[in-house]
């Protein structure tokens, strides 16, 4: 081996000491190019220039690539604070107490802001009204701040279109055109704000001929009038559902939409929760209604009445109560015998609980309200379950004046109309006429934030601030004040509505020169009106405290009342809707309400709690059990069919849903849909049924009518957007052949007509599933015994596993768990929307929902059981159960979903390839796959329909929309699975807080978004290892169970069984 | 000395072929210009392939949302097609490996085409796990490669990962086995070819000269590969069945799946071989090599495996009832009588009832009957996979999440595309390689007794006479 140099060699040429090689190897820059050798004689590349050529090609290539790649690169701006504001710590949320007043809704809230952006609302538990509860609409409110359709500034009409204007233009127009003789009409919803009322009063003082017309889109005027007549107090009384042992609701959806549902739900549930399973007690709830409302679905007994029977049923109920309590009987009240029997039972229950029962009525008929007042009076409920102390101010309007306004406008008697945050051109059946008349008025100004139907008919748009940008106050109930404070500087060139009013009034109290004129005005107002009674040492202290708390409350004054209603006269004037083959109810939906939230995609995509349909209103038609194997819808209609609904001369084609609990001979459909100018999300969603509303003799809007005709199937809805397709869990029906009661659900589910011989299903395969546990109050003892025994059996079987598991590991440190009380859950959906807001859950749109691609992490399953035509209902919030033996985890090929040491089933989105095996293998079907690019986070084509991908910005990609995103939660890309994380970002925050405060974690530190949103406290989250925590207290109830416990998933979510207090004889 | 044709056994090769005849018959299809039928079939196949590629590109570009899968039914046509294609591939391996070990000499008539079919079917199958994921660009996360993420390994608990290994192993072994068999035949084609064809074939024949050493190594390698492939016949579909059997979903979670899937796979594989070979023997005029006896033998396998599958279906129903487990009971009632009842009855009719006709020898030996039955079986087996996947997922534990599924046009297009891929490759295959293994068929010509029949007999007797004469002279 003499060829070796220092014992090392590189290759054979080194080894053999090839002379050519040796020559090259001694040069510092080795010019030896093997490429040249391989070319042989065919040297097309000149060797001498090869490096330069290479650089040329490289340069050209790089340049070309740079130009090609540089053209369309989207620019994303991230601007750091140059000077950091004192109050903002990046990454730390700041909460401001405020109030949401939207339509007739009120909710006292804490607004969560991140880096100056409001991104979420939480309930404010200092409020005596909403007591920390929220609703779906309140949760979705923050999104309306970032509505892309909002006016960017004041506008004036030129021709048919709005053009930009300045505030000076508008102020000049108002001041120039108006004088003290001008006939001015101010159209507004219920004004809950005392200070806004002051500003309006200043305006009307300046212009004596100005008249305020206040109305509620869904009216309670009859209730106000009846109370005015019967008690001399024109207000909604203060209802105490928590004090009532028997609750009777008559066409009143008090848990969903009626007046103050957050407050009522909270109170109602107080008497519904089973505190001691061994001595169970709960109230009994009867609901007398025609369609299945959210409240009716929670009732123990429902009495079905047709719209034409509502009035006579109230009379009958009055007489039945009067007979027992010694009141004077009245004429009328002819009802069919089965209704009479049921109402007798109601009366019996009411009479047994005099002074601790409550009858509420949602009809808009003064006589009916008077009779209900009389019933409550006979039962001695006033002063106990309802009183006129802290009366409710959420409904003050009276729509009858709108009709006279319409006539005045048509006759040219009106000089100016100010539309303040309401939309009569849509809300009223004569909306189109109203808009035409309004267009003819010389001066018309709307303060709406977006161009709605009424604003489009106005001459000027003077957009008000969004409530989250504005100052203000509210008095939802007498003596209960809520402050509204801005949580972000106004995004656009808008102006506070009250400030506009004061400017136009030329008010001297408004300091126009100050930075925030209305803020000063508001403070002065509170200083004058509320501070003196507060007992605080200084106004500054008082104001700071109110601002901090968001509420100021004074003890209600006791009001002595005497009943002076004329029941005899009332009995003759109860609503006489003529009986017809099909009668119809129009109702307010839980999600979009009267239609003012139509442009809110979160609410549009929230499935209706009862129908489980999103994006639109569906005609609920009754169904019958055919005795063999099917639930036949009216006229053979099936879910998602289109049918023609004709009332009078108008016909509309509406999608249909077969609604369990819808009374035979009646149909129902939701109000507030079919907006023609509802913005990007709201326009054209659903069908406008407002036009069919009628008015009674007193000019009050009626939400029931007769003479409806429903055609047979006219096709299928293109995008039938329901999120639940099987609705029942063991409804019973009569078998046609044997006349025996059978499990109709199973017969209808499994068996097709082609196999006619088989009539009975595998008994128990639906109802024996350990998903819903329920019992009647009278049977609780036996039920608990069975439940405990069955669970022991399941656990015994699960213990037989040959795999040891990791149970002992989860007994150390934190182990997160949840408890859901099915008795407290009313199904309102606040939690589902809160989850969307907290976790950046994308909106997918109607088409995608119709393809079952909804992305909700938390859904509320709804099942019917019991009698097929008048079933009971149970709601079950369903989210990731965070199984400690999770089926999803072991099937993921890439470990994208795995288990944390704290018992969380977690997703690593970056790692997820998207095989969807986890979703298939989830027994609870809570995993969601990003089928398309819902978040517009990628370069992929967006799913939004009807947009030009090149020209338009998708809704989800709009920078304004994206301001609502929670920066603590990843926005998921296309093709990954996502699911409930138990709000892991909140857990981390809570753990950090405890750590910085050098203490152990309390359950109160960590609350999931669904838990804080829930108005009734149905959801409790916490550490199962914290034996003193809130969660552990709840976990001890023998009514608890785990869904599908026998599958041995070892889920961390416990449900408490649903108990109802049904009067079985009724 | 007169030759006697065995009354019991038919000759495996008919037509009194001499070795030269065999060479000519089997090489000719690769040498002449394509027939019009081939050209039309090829155009159709390539069109289908193109459609498939377009649909796959749309899927990748727009998202899995172009398919009609939903939050309840995460797998539909994609995995149905995957399992179906994998199953079809099984006949090739069974014929080449297990029948080789069992010394079933009739296999030589069909093994080449069946193995080719295996490879193309596995290619079609392997496509689906790749394109059905949400983010195909990171599908390499499946592989346990050394990485900088910790290192982060795939989840070895997941049957999808086992699938990856099972299918890739299967594909590699099948490909090697197939190619090993092709080498002597390519050499035969090379020897007959001129010009460019000769160059190409000499390249792919790996310099085969037919020396004894070559033959010895060839035989050894074939035996080793047969030994490797034999367990694969059982393992691949067993592991595919684990995709379902290891889950907790009623209707999937059953221990009967591995044998039941393997039987079903062999069943559908033989049906596909029948479908293809009946056409091929006619078009390429190979009736003497792929005889009615071959078809009958394969029909017997179909009958046996079809009956096994039928027993498995009935066992599932029995267990569902016997278990007393409500979810399992419901799953099977729902399969048979729920919204997808037509799929279940399609499956039962095609897979269980129709093969029973093969008890009749007349039907077993009828080309027409066999062809239609084979198509039936393939339809039935597709239904079986659809029933197991979509029907089961559509209605599982929580009634609130029950759903329904019909494929989108994109999904249908991808399925048609895989048919296109399969037939494109198969049509190219019949043009470039001998469809019947020349070397192997020559092995069996003599042992089948052909030398004692008709013209061959005279030739043989002459040879014998000459030899005797020679021997006598020498002595």
Interface residues (C-beta under 8 A of the other chain):
Chain A: X724 X725 X726 X728 X729 X749 X750 X751 X752 X754 X755 X758 X761 X762 X764 X765 X766 X768 X769 X771 X848 X851 X852 X853 X854 X859 X861 X862 X863 X876 X878 X887 X890 X891 X892 X893 X894 X895 X911 X912 X913 X914 X915 X916 X917 X919 X920 X921 X923 X924 X925 X927 X928 X929 X930 X931 X932 X933 X940 X941 X943 X973 X974 X975 X976 X977 X1044 X1047 X1049
Chain B: X61 X62 X63 X64 X65 X68 X69 X70 X71 X72 X74 X75 X129 X132 X133 X134 X135 X138 X139 X141 X142 X152 X153 X154 X155 X157 X158 X159 X160 X161 X164 X243 X246 X247 X248 X249 X326 X327 X329 X330 X333 X334 X337 X338 X341 X393 X395 X396 X397 X398 X399 X400 X401 X402 X403 X404
